[in-house]
Every structure is written in C-alpha cells, then in structure tokens.
Amino acid sequence: MKRHLVAAACSIAVMASLSTSARAHESRPLYVEITETAPLSFAVRWKIPPTVDVRNAPEITMPPGCVAPTDLGSGRGSLRKMTFHCESEPAGQALGIRYPAFNPSVTALVRIERASGEKHSILASPDQVEVIIPERESFGAVARDYMELGVEHILEGYDHLLFLVCLLLIAGTGRRILVTITGFTLAHSVTLALSALGIVRVPVPPVEAAIALSIVFLAVEIVRGDKNSLTYRYPIAVSASFGLLHGFGFAAVLGETGLPQTEIPTALLFFNLGVEVGQIIFVAAVVLAYQAVRLAGNALLHRDISLDALRPLQKPAAYAVGILAAFWMVERVAGFWVS
C-alpha cells in the first residue's frame, strides 16, 4: 500500500549513489527494470554497476513457468535485456538474481511496470537472491487496505476525536447527533476527494492548525452554553463547515500513503468508509462508557446518573479541551511559520 514511499526512498538511493563520487564504487545498485509489454509478456532490462566485473554479470530469472527464447536475449557490457513469456501470472512468486562467480554484495533496485500502468519499486538488500513480485492491485485488496487505513487514522487522530466529542455535547439528543455527524461526513467526503485527486490543493500545515482552531471554537461555544446561538440551534451547519476543513486533513494521510494507480475510486471510497466506521466505533465507545457510568452509579451510589447530573462537568471538560486544542494550534502555527 505504501509503494509510493518505497519508490521515493529507492529514487533517493539511486540519486545519492550517482551524486557521491567518493563512495560511488560502494553504493551503486544493480538496476532491474521489468515492463509488461503484453499480457504475461515481460521485457527485462538490467544495468550492472561498475563495481561488478562483467564476467560476473548477474543473471535475472523470472518465476517458474516464464521462459526466455534464446534469440530474444541481447546486450553487452553493463546493460543486458531479455524477454520472458509466462504461462501464468507471476505475481507473488520470486524473481531470481544470481551471480555466476560470487555475490559482490550490492543492493538491487527492482522496478516493475504492469500493462495497466500499475508500478512497484523494490529495494533488495545485498544478501537477497530472490525478490517477490508484488501481487497485482485488486478491488478486494485495495478496499481492505484503505478501509483499515481510514479506521486507523480516525482512531489515532486525537484532534478529530475531540472535535467529535464537542459535536456530541452540542448536539445533545440522538436525532440531532445523527444529523450533525451526517453533515460532517458529507462535507469531509467532498474535500477529501477533491484534495486526494489533486483538483484542489491546500497546504497541509495551515490546515492542521485550522483544525485545532475548530476545536477551540466548539470548546468556547460549550463554555458559553448559549442555547440560542447558531452553533446550538443548527449544529449541522457548524459540523458541515468544519467538515470541509477536516477533509483536507484526511487527504493529507492519502498524500503520504499514495493512491493505487488502477483502483483510485476504490481507494477513496473505502478510505472514507473506514473513517466513518472509525467514527461509529468511537461514538459507540462513548455511549457505552456513559452506560457503564450509569450502571456503576446505580450499583454503588443507588442513584441514576443522567446526562443532567453530568452537566456540571461539561464546562471544566470544555476548558480542558479548549486549552489542549489552543496549545496544538500555537504549536502547529509555530511549526510552519518558523520553517
């Protein structure tokens, strides 16, 4: 799933090896490029680093079931190429790297491009003699991976969770909570898609600072407790407005991870679904925690601890949330302002 990060790391490794003359003979990798030219047909090219004697040039082999006609192999010196035809899909099987004399202990950079446009980059350590060809992108695999990513992000995003807590306190009743969370969901879905697809570009550091500011705003509203304010009368307006902002924050995660080349709509849809599942899990946990408090109150104190009974704790909690969010905001503004 994190193939773009791997690709970036591999590219940096290659650039470093080409630009560092003093250590060039130690760091240049074996470069292997595999291109699917037709279904189950692969053109393989590899460039031998200058530290490897051409008499010890590596032999590149595709998985069993892939054959290379001898008349299609060519290349002299440091650049070699060969064409393989496979009887079945080679994904999940091993690509072989074998040196005829001895292993010269060089890394190998393997780049694979499928006919669909899907690309993979793999950096193999010097002691690796086999590289597993990555599985092809599929609807099921992408859906699973990106839904998990969405759930993890929302449950680990404390700023988003505190924003949700504030929305719950302001909405109050079950029906208003449902409407408010729906507005937040629809809004962040729009900006998430626009940003992830590159249609709208917003710098991430100011967005993160603004997200912290949105929590401060809700905390202040809770402390004020003005039931006639726009926030309390129409919480969906607030949740939808700030939801647009939070969507850019969610998109930053996809920007770091990257989107699959062939299943972009699937990745966007299931990442968003993962975020919603994470929200539901969190809201359910809050409700269960409240019910546990009520049960404990009935069992130990012989009294029903209703929401009204907990109301005096609302302002101190809002102060604590507001102070924490204000600290985040100052920290984030200082981070991008100084840099």
Secondary structure, DSSP 8 states (H G I E B T S, - for coil): --HHHHHHHHHHHHHHHHH-GGGHHHH--EEEEEEEEETTEEEEEEE--TTS-GGG--EEE--TTEE--GGG-B--TTEEEEEEEESS--TTSEEEEE-SS------EEEEEE-TTS-EEEEEE-TT--EEE------HHHHHHHHHHHHHHHHHH-HHHHHHHHHHHHHH-SHHHHHHHHHHHHHHHHHHHHHHHTTSS---HHHHHHHHHHHHHHHHHHHHH--TTSHHHH-HHHHHHHHHHHHHHHHHHHHHHH---SS-HHHHHHHHHHHHHHHHHHHHHHHHHHHHHHHHHIIIIISS---HHHHGGGHHHHHHHHHHHHHHHHHHHHHHHHH-
